[in-house]
């Protein structure tokens, strides 16, 4: 994993850290299938319990094709995080091109019943087949 391709954001004391990696054993470059894994750590650095309700991803393939993915929880769970606790999970994203980006948000619920969006900063999915400079210059901002 190239550290410069990951991201880290803090929203209302919820830290979201992402570490992406290209998965060559699951990819078929000759068939335009590039698979990327990512590991996410969600940490509650605040003083109140929070619960992750849902996720929203904006995925942009190397040719600019944009898709949105929404769903309840993450990896079939809606983790609750006490102050100082964290939750980690791994997932993957297939693309048709050798690089792309992901970013998004988690809908969170605090102990008072207030919902808020914890930002997932843009991170880069870059394979060994990506051209020079892929993932170094940010493509146009994506409205969340």
C-alpha positions as CSV (number, residue, x, y, z in Angstrom):
1,X,0.0,0.0,0.0
2,X,1.2,3.4,-0.9
3,X,0.5,5.7,2.1
4,X,-0.1,8.7,-0.1
5,X,-3.1,7.0,-1.7
6,X,-5.0,6.6,1.5
7,X,-7.0,9.2,3.5
8,X,-7.9,10.3,7.0
9,X,-10.7,12.6,8.1
10,X,-12.2,13.6,11.4
11,X,-15.8,14.7,11.8
12,X,-17.3,15.4,15.2
13,X,-14.6,13.3,16.9
14,X,-15.1,10.3,14.5
15,X,-11.8,9.6,12.7
16,X,-12.0,7.6,9.5
17,X,-8.7,6.2,8.2
18,X,-8.5,4.3,4.9
19,X,-5.6,2.2,3.5
20,X,-6.2,1.0,-0.1
21,X,-4.2,-1.7,-2.0
22,X,-4.3,-3.2,-5.5
23,X,-5.2,-6.9,-5.5
24,X,-3.4,-8.4,-8.5
25,X,-4.5,-12.0,-7.6
26,X,-8.2,-11.0,-8.1
27,X,-7.6,-8.7,-11.1
28,X,-7.6,-9.5,-14.8
29,X,-6.0,-6.4,-16.5
30,X,-6.4,-8.0,-20.0
31,X,-10.2,-8.1,-19.4
32,X,-10.3,-4.5,-17.9
33,X,-11.0,-5.8,-14.4
34,X,-8.9,-4.2,-11.7
35,X,-9.8,-5.1,-8.1
36,X,-8.8,-2.9,-5.1
37,X,-9.1,-3.7,-1.5
38,X,-9.3,-1.2,1.3
39,X,-9.0,-1.4,5.1
40,X,-11.0,1.1,7.1
41,X,-10.6,2.0,10.8
42,X,-13.3,4.1,12.4
43,X,-12.3,5.6,15.8
44,X,-14.5,7.4,18.3
45,X,-12.2,10.0,19.7
46,X,-15.1,11.9,21.4
47,X,-16.8,11.7,24.8
48,X,-20.1,10.1,23.7
49,X,-21.2,6.8,22.2
50,X,-21.9,6.8,18.4
51,X,-23.5,4.2,16.1
52,X,-22.8,3.8,12.4
53,X,-26.1,3.5,10.5
54,X,-25.3,3.6,6.8
55,X,-22.7,4.3,4.2
56,X,-22.6,6.3,1.0
57,X,-19.7,5.9,-1.5
58,X,-18.9,8.0,-4.6
59,X,-16.7,5.9,-6.9
60,X,-15.0,7.4,-9.9
61,X,-13.3,5.1,-12.4
62,X,-10.2,6.3,-14.3
63,X,-12.2,7.4,-17.3
64,X,-14.4,9.6,-15.1
65,X,-17.4,7.3,-14.9
66,X,-19.1,8.0,-11.6
67,X,-21.3,5.7,-9.5
68,X,-22.9,6.0,-6.1
69,X,-23.3,3.2,-3.7
70,X,-25.5,3.4,-0.6
71,X,-26.4,0.8,2.0
72,X,-27.1,0.1,5.7
73,X,-24.1,-0.4,7.9
74,X,-20.7,-1.8,6.8
75,X,-19.9,-5.5,6.1
76,X,-23.4,-6.4,7.4
77,X,-22.9,-4.6,10.7
78,X,-23.9,-1.3,12.4
79,X,-21.2,-1.0,15.0
80,X,-21.6,1.1,18.1
81,X,-18.5,2.8,19.3
82,X,-18.0,3.9,22.9
83,X,-15.6,6.7,23.6
84,X,-12.1,5.6,22.7
85,X,-13.3,2.5,20.8
86,X,-12.7,1.7,17.2
87,X,-14.1,-0.6,14.5
88,X,-12.0,-2.0,11.6
89,X,-13.1,-3.8,8.4
90,X,-11.9,-4.6,4.9
91,X,-13.8,-4.5,1.6
92,X,-13.0,-4.2,-2.1
93,X,-14.0,-2.3,-5.2
94,X,-13.7,-3.6,-8.8
95,X,-12.9,-1.0,-11.5
96,X,-12.7,-1.2,-15.3
97,X,-9.6,1.0,-15.4
98,X,-6.2,0.8,-13.7
99,X,-7.0,3.6,-11.3
100,X,-9.8,5.5,-9.7
101,X,-11.0,7.2,-6.6
102,X,-13.4,6.7,-3.7
103,X,-14.9,9.0,-1.1
104,X,-18.0,9.2,0.8
105,X,-19.6,9.3,4.3
106,X,-21.1,7.3,7.1
107,X,-24.4,8.3,8.6
108,X,-23.8,8.3,12.4
109,X,-26.2,8.5,15.4
110,X,-25.0,10.0,18.7
111,X,-26.3,9.1,22.2
112,X,-28.8,12.0,22.0
113,X,-30.4,10.7,18.8
114,X,-28.8,13.3,16.6
115,X,-27.6,12.1,13.1
116,X,-24.6,13.4,11.4
117,X,-22.4,12.5,8.4
118,X,-18.8,11.4,9.2
119,X,-16.7,12.1,6.1
120,X,-14.6,9.5,4.3
121,X,-11.9,11.5,2.5
122,X,-11.0,10.8,-1.1
123,X,-8.5,8.0,-1.5
124,X,-6.9,6.6,-4.6
125,X,-7.1,3.1,-6.1
126,X,-3.9,2.8,-8.1
127,X,-2.7,-0.4,-9.8
128,X,0.8,-1.1,-11.2
129,X,-0.8,-0.6,-14.7
130,X,-1.8,3.0,-14.0
131,X,0.1,5.6,-16.0
132,X,2.6,7.9,-14.5
133,X,1.0,10.5,-12.2
134,X,-2.3,8.5,-11.7
135,X,-3.6,9.3,-8.3
136,X,-1.2,12.2,-7.7
137,X,-3.2,15.0,-9.1
138,X,-6.8,15.1,-7.8
139,X,-9.5,14.9,-10.5
140,X,-12.3,17.4,-10.4
141,X,-14.0,17.6,-7.0
142,X,-17.0,15.4,-6.6
143,X,-20.0,16.9,-4.9
144,X,-21.1,14.9,-1.8
